[in-house]
């Protein structure tokens, strides 16, 4: 061969690949001949090559997952398979560790894990199972951390033991505690009246303390108060305890107790009109004639209430829709929220409707008018309804019930919302008091109804004046010819005779919802003219000019008898109701 006597680094390169070319090697002081392929690291072949050196590697590629072999002693020993797709290595035989770990990074053998599982961890609670306490058993033998839950209520620790309700949790706090009575081993156990109490509430969650545990919340004693609808516990510093207190969600309705009736106090509601305005903020319509809605004495801590009555002997079944419509600003505040409706309700002696419903209308328009005298009222644009049947909550005649709906979702995107209360169809022939009365209505963002707080009338009047106002006294129904000197708007004639005059600008004080519709009433004659109070004669061509949300100018044409300085007067109603 060429290159004799040269160092290996200067020998010519062999032609690849080498396979079965002979190579002279020395092993165990003997000269041997071996395939050149054995010097690959490792050898890759489908059949076993001739073993050359200890721990020589061979990758057996005859399998779908090639097997890595080592030449040990005088044979090839399979070690592991290799997944060519993922590189995952799977040992052919189990990995045997020399012993249990003695340091953090060391692996654990089976004996070590078995021992750890068999021995409870330090400071742990181990649920041992259920314990039927109906026969007043003794405490079981236990170690620290052993726990039992009560499946049937009774006494634990014998006939003189501790009373425990179902789901009470008993935890042993002393190792090697023997079975026994309350007197013998009770001091070695924690007894928590319920699993919920074990989470930190520490007492009887029903609110009734027992001899072993006074109800507490984070260490503060709960009073014996029984929570009512919409109440929660609040801390009372005087008694250092938690007591019941009413929660008060915001009411989105105006005039919810029907205190304010600026226009009238009695209305005949029929199917001839799409709506009839009632107490301020409220409107209604009927599917049949013969219905009266009126202001009556309050039914539950309110001065007034609203009564819906079918006329005696009326046989028509049509129901009445009682509605309050919110403005766009208030409606959009409810969009995407759950709301709850609640109200006081009582029935007349001859009440016949078979159902009672409370619910909502909503739409995607802007303060559209709802036709309430049709069978299925709704907003014209995107109108949707939700109606909750609350018939089961009606109380017997002579008793007032607080009617409460469940949560009602107002969809995202709603821009107009109205509350609706209806008693369903009347039945048969009406008696003398086929009626129902509503008071103290509340609409709130919530999943539960909370306490109704009656608003101050002065505050409610401000809300109502945004929709309707008048120059008449609050107790006076707007009408012609009620007599001069009863609050009419007055001005002084600046010109004499039948010429154009201005009484001045009437300022609303509280801006109205929109520029209102203005109606005039003569204070001293049965017509709508401005009255020359000094000359006792009517003017003509009365009009409202420059109408805004805040004010309007009142003008007229004077009477032939009008002189400069004469006092002119007129009553007016300003209507911006929904």
JOZI-V850952 format. One record per residue. N is the residue number from 1. RES is the residue in three letters. OMEGA is omega in whole degrees, -180 to 180 (none if undefined). Layout:
# JOZI-V850952
N;RES;OMEGA, N;RES;OMEGA
This chain:
# JOZI-V850952
1;UNK;-177, 2;UNK;176, 3;UNK;-180, 4;UNK;179, 5;UNK;179, 6;UNK;174, 7;UNK;-176, 8;UNK;-176, 9;UNK;-178, 10;UNK;179, 11;UNK;178, 12;UNK;177, 13;UNK;175, 14;UNK;178, 15;UNK;-180, 16;UNK;0, 17;UNK;173, 18;UNK;179, 19;UNK;-177, 20;UNK;176, 21;UNK;-177, 22;UNK;177, 23;UNK;179, 24;UNK;179, 25;UNK;176, 26;UNK;179, 27;UNK;-179, 28;UNK;178, 29;UNK;177, 30;UNK;178, 31;UNK;-179, 32;UNK;177, 33;UNK;-178, 34;UNK;177, 35;UNK;177, 36;UNK;-178, 37;UNK;-179, 38;UNK;-179, 39;UNK;174, 40;UNK;-177, 41;UNK;-12, 42;UNK;174, 43;UNK;176, 44;UNK;-178, 45;UNK;180, 46;UNK;177, 47;UNK;-174, 48;UNK;174, 49;UNK;177, 50;UNK;179, 51;UNK;-175, 52;UNK;-176, 53;UNK;177, 54;UNK;178, 55;UNK;170, 56;UNK;-178, 57;UNK;175, 58;UNK;178, 59;UNK;-177, 60;UNK;-175, 61;UNK;179, 62;UNK;-179, 63;UNK;177, 64;UNK;171, 65;UNK;-176, 66;UNK;-179, 67;UNK;179, 68;UNK;-179, 69;UNK;172, 70;UNK;176, 71;UNK;-176, 72;UNK;-178, 73;UNK;180, 74;UNK;-178, 75;UNK;175, 76;UNK;-178, 77;UNK;178, 78;UNK;-178, 79;UNK;-175, 80;UNK;174, 81;UNK;-177, 82;UNK;176, 83;UNK;-177, 84;UNK;-179, 85;UNK;-175, 86;UNK;-176, 87;UNK;-179, 88;UNK;179, 89;UNK;179, 90;UNK;180, 91;UNK;178, 92;UNK;-180, 93;UNK;180, 94;UNK;176, 95;UNK;-178, 96;UNK;179, 97;UNK;-177, 98;UNK;-178, 99;UNK;180, 100;UNK;-178, 101;UNK;176, 102;UNK;180, 103;UNK;-175, 104;UNK;-174, 105;UNK;-176, 106;UNK;178, 107;UNK;-179, 108;UNK;177, 109;UNK;-175, 110;UNK;-179, 111;UNK;180, 112;UNK;-179, 113;UNK;179, 114;UNK;-179, 115;UNK;-180, 116;UNK;180, 117;UNK;-177, 118;UNK;-178, 119;UNK;-180, 120;UNK;178, 121;UNK;-180, 122;UNK;176, 123;UNK;179, 124;UNK;174, 125;UNK;-179, 126;UNK;179, 127;UNK;-177, 128;UNK;178, 129;UNK;-177, 130;UNK;179, 131;UNK;177, 132;UNK;-175, 133;UNK;-178, 134;UNK;180, 135;UNK;177, 136;UNK;-178, 137;UNK;171, 138;UNK;171, 139;UNK;177, 140;UNK;172, 141;UNK;-174, 142;UNK;173, 143;UNK;178, 144;UNK;178, 145;UNK;176, 146;UNK;-176, 147;UNK;176, 148;UNK;174, 149;UNK;-174, 150;UNK;178, 151;UNK;178, 152;UNK;-176, 153;UNK;179, 154;UNK;177, 155;UNK;173, 156;UNK;-177, 157;UNK;177, 158;UNK;-176, 159;UNK;177, 160;UNK;-175, 161;UNK;-175, 162;UNK;177, 163;UNK;-179, 164;UNK;177, 165;UNK;174, 166;UNK;-180, 167;UNK;173, 168;UNK;-179, 169;UNK;-179, 170;UNK;-176, 171;UNK;178, 172;UNK;-178, 173;UNK;-178, 174;UNK;177, 175;UNK;175, 176;UNK;176, 177;UNK;180, 178;UNK;176, 179;UNK;-179, 180;UNK;-177, 181;UNK;176, 182;UNK;-179, 183;UNK;-174, 184;UNK;-172, 185;UNK;-177, 186;UNK;-180, 187;UNK;-179, 188;UNK;-177, 189;UNK;164, 190;UNK;176, 191;UNK;-179, 192;UNK;-170, 193;UNK;175, 194;UNK;178, 195;UNK;178, 196;UNK;179, 197;UNK;179, 198;UNK;179, 199;UNK;173, 200;UNK;-178, 201;UNK;166, 202;UNK;177, 203;UNK;-179, 204;UNK;-174, 205;UNK;178, 206;UNK;-179, 207;UNK;179, 208;UNK;-177, 209;UNK;173, 210;UNK;-174, 211;UNK;-174, 212;UNK;-174, 213;UNK;173, 214;UNK;-176, 215;UNK;-180, 216;UNK;173, 217;UNK;-176, 218;UNK;174, 219;UNK;180, 220;UNK;-176, 221;UNK;172, 222;UNK;176, 223;UNK;178, 224;UNK;178, 225;UNK;174, 226;UNK;-177, 227;UNK;174, 228;UNK;179, 229;UNK;176, 230;UNK;179, 231;UNK;177, 232;UNK;177, 233;UNK;176, 234;UNK;-176, 235;UNK;176, 236;UNK;-175, 237;UNK;-177, 238;UNK;-179, 239;UNK;-177, 240;UNK;-179, 241;UNK;177, 242;UNK;-178, 243;UNK;-179, 244;UNK;176, 245;UNK;179, 246;UNK;172, 247;UNK;-179, 248;UNK;174, 249;UNK;-180, 250;UNK;177, 251;UNK;-177, 252;UNK;179, 253;UNK;174, 254;UNK;179, 255;UNK;-173, 256;UNK;180, 257;UNK;177, 258;UNK;179, 259;UNK;-171, 260;UNK;178, 261;UNK;-174, 262;UNK;-174, 263;UNK;-177, 264;UNK;178, 265;UNK;177, 266;UNK;-177, 267;UNK;169, 268;UNK;-176, 269;UNK;-177, 270;UNK;176, 271;UNK;-180, 272;UNK;-178, 273;UNK;180, 274;UNK;178, 275;UNK;172, 276;UNK;178, 277;UNK;-174, 278;UNK;170, 279;UNK;-174, 280;UNK;179, 281;UNK;-175, 282;UNK;176, 283;UNK;-178, 284;UNK;171, 285;UNK;-180, 286;UNK;176, 287;UNK;177, 288;UNK;174, 289;UNK;177, 290;UNK;178, 291;UNK;178, 292;UNK;174, 293;UNK;-174, 294;UNK;174, 295;UNK;179, 296;UNK;178, 297;UNK;-178, 298;UNK;-176, 299;UNK;180, 300;UNK;178, 301;UNK;174, 302;UNK;-178, 303;UNK;-177, 304;UNK;174, 305;UNK;-180, 306;UNK;-177, 307;UNK;175, 308;UNK;-176, 309;UNK;171, 310;UNK;-177, 311;UNK;179, 312;UNK;179, 313;UNK;177, 314;UNK;-178, 315;UNK;-176, 316;UNK;-170, 317;UNK;-169, 318;UNK;-178, 319;UNK;180, 320;UNK;174, 321;UNK;174, 322;UNK;-167, 323;UNK;162, 324;UNK;-179, 325;UNK;179, 326;UNK;173, 327;UNK;-178, 328;UNK;-178, 329;UNK;180, 330;UNK;-179, 331;UNK;-178, 332;UNK;178, 333;UNK;-179, 334;UNK;-175, 335;UNK;180, 336;UNK;-178, 337;UNK;168, 338;UNK;178, 339;UNK;179, 340;UNK;179, 341;UNK;177, 342;UNK;-179, 343;UNK;174, 344;UNK;-173, 345;UNK;175, 346;UNK;-174, 347;UNK;176, 348;UNK;-176, 349;UNK;-177, 350;UNK;-178, 351;UNK;-177, 352;UNK;-177, 353;UNK;-177, 354;UNK;-174, 355;UNK;171, 356;UNK;-178, 357;UNK;174, 358;UNK;-177, 359;UNK;-174, 360;UNK;160, 361;UNK;169, 362;UNK;-180, 363;UNK;-177, 364;UNK;174, 365;UNK;-179, 366;UNK;173, 367;UNK;178, 368;UNK;179, 369;UNK;178, 370;UNK;174, 371;UNK;-172, 372;UNK;-176, 373;UNK;175, 374;UNK;-176, 375;UNK;-178, 376;UNK;180, 377;UNK;176, 378;UNK;175, 379;UNK;-179, 380;UNK;-176, 381;UNK;177, 382;UNK;-175, 383;UNK;179, 384;UNK;179, 385;UNK;167, 386;UNK;-175, 387;UNK;-180, 388;UNK;176, 389;UNK;-178, 390;UNK;-177, 391;UNK;-175, 392;UNK;-178, 393;UNK;-179, 394;UNK;178, 395;UNK;180, 396;UNK;178, 397;UNK;180, 398;UNK;-180, 399;UNK;178, 400;UNK;177, 401;UNK;172, 402;UNK;-178, 403;UNK;-175, 404;UNK;173, 405;UNK;168, 406;UNK;179, 407;UNK;179, 408;UNK;-177, 409;UNK;172, 410;UNK;-172, 411;UNK;172, 412;UNK;180, 413;UNK;177, 414;UNK;-179, 415;UNK;176, 416;UNK;-175, 417;UNK;175, 418;UNK;175, 419;UNK;-180, 420;UNK;173, 421;UNK;180, 422;UNK;-176, 423;UNK;-179, 424;UNK;-177, 425;UNK;171, 426;UNK;-176, 427;UNK;172, 428;UNK;-178, 429;UNK;-176, 430;UNK;172, 431;UNK;-176, 432;UNK;-178, 433;UNK;176, 434;UNK;-169, 435;UNK;168, 436;UNK;-175, 437;UNK;-176, 438;UNK;177, 439;UNK;170, 440;UNK;-177, 441;UNK;-179, 442;UNK;172, 443;UNK;-176, 444;UNK;173, 445;UNK;-175, 446;UNK;169, 447;UNK;176, 448;UNK;176, 449;UNK;178, 450;UNK;-176, 451;UNK;174, 452;UNK;175, 453;UNK;-179, 454;UNK;-179, 455;UNK;175, 456;UNK;-176, 457;UNK;180, 458;UNK;178, 459;UNK;-180, 460;UNK;179, 461;UNK;177, 462;UNK;178, 463;UNK;-177, 464;UNK;-178, 465;UNK;175, 466;UNK;-177, 467;UNK;-175, 468;UNK;175, 469;UNK;-177, 470;UNK;176, 471;UNK;-179, 472;UNK;170, 473;UNK;-178, 474;UNK;-179, 475;UNK;-177, 476;UNK;175, 477;UNK;180, 478;UNK;-179, 479;UNK;175, 480;UNK;167, 481;UNK;177, 482;UNK;-180, 483;UNK;-180, 484;UNK;178, 485;UNK;180, 486;UNK;174, 487;UNK;180, 488;UNK;177, 489;UNK;-176, 490;UNK;175, 491;UNK;-177, 492;UNK;179, 493;UNK;178, 494;UNK;179, 495;UNK;179, 496;UNK;173, 497;UNK;-176, 498;UNK;-180, 499;UNK;-179, 500;UNK;-178, 501;UNK;175, 502;UNK;176, 503;UNK;-179, 504;UNK;-177, 505;UNK;177, 506;UNK;180, 507;UNK;-176, 508;UNK;-176, 509;UNK;174, 510;UNK;179, 511;UNK;180, 512;UNK;-176, 513;UNK;176, 514;UNK;172, 515;UNK;-169, 516;UNK;167, 517;UNK;-174, 518;UNK;176, 519;UNK;-176, 520;UNK;180, 521;UNK;179, 522;UNK;-177, 523;UNK;-173, 524;UNK;177, 525;UNK;-175, 526;UNK;176, 527;UNK;-175, 528;UNK;-177, 529;UNK;168, 530;UNK;-178, 531;UNK;169, 532;UNK;-174, 533;UNK;-180, 534;UNK;-178, 535;UNK;-177, 536;UNK;-179, 537;UNK;-179, 538;UNK;169, 539;UNK;-179, 540;UNK;174, 541;UNK;177, 542;UNK;-177, 543;UNK;173, 544;UNK;-179, 545;UNK;178, 546;UNK;-178, 547;UNK;173, 548;UNK;176, 549;UNK;-172, 550;UNK;-175, 551;UNK;169, 552;UNK;178, 553;UNK;179, 554;UNK;-177, 555;UNK;176, 556;UNK;171, 557;UNK;-175, 558;UNK;176, 559;UNK;178, 560;UNK;-180, 561;UNK;-177, 562;UNK;178, 563;UNK;177, 564;UNK;-180, 565;UNK;177, 566;UNK;179, 567;UNK;178, 568;UNK;-178, 569;UNK;177, 570;UNK;170, 571;UNK;-180, 572;UNK;172, 573;UNK;-179, 574;UNK;-168, 575;UNK;175, 576;UNK;-176, 577;UNK;174, 578;UNK;none
